[in-house]
Amino acid sequence: TTTYGITICELGCGPGLPSLTAASTTTTYTTIQNIIATDVDPFALTLVQTAATYQKLQNVVTTRYFDLTNTRDNILPDA
């Protein structure tokens, strides 16, 4: 059986519920290896990182500032 690692990038994560849920999910054939939660709000990013640490998901979930309205100065996070 082959297991595939998946990287997910959530744009505009807010409190990060999808990112945190995905980080705690695995199936028979997939493992979530890396989740990048992005937002323009520094408080939201701190909230996600704190929740990830509390749930022992800090090795999977990372946060990054990203402004969807200013793509000229922003580059999508590397996966």
C-alpha positions, 0 to 999 in steps of 0.5 A: 500500500502506498501512502501519499503525503498531502500539503494544504494551503488555506487562504484567508484562514480566520480562526483556522477551523478547516486547517486544524481539522485537516491537520488531525485527519488521516486516512488509509492512503493519505497523511497530512504532512503540512498545512499552511494557514494564511490570513491578513490578520495577525491576530487570526494567525496567532489564534491558529498557531496557539490552537495548533500548539494546544492540540499538539499539531504545531509540527503540521500547521504553520501560519503565514501572512498573505493579503489576497487583495495585494497579490503584486507584493505577495507570493503564494506560500511555498508548499 
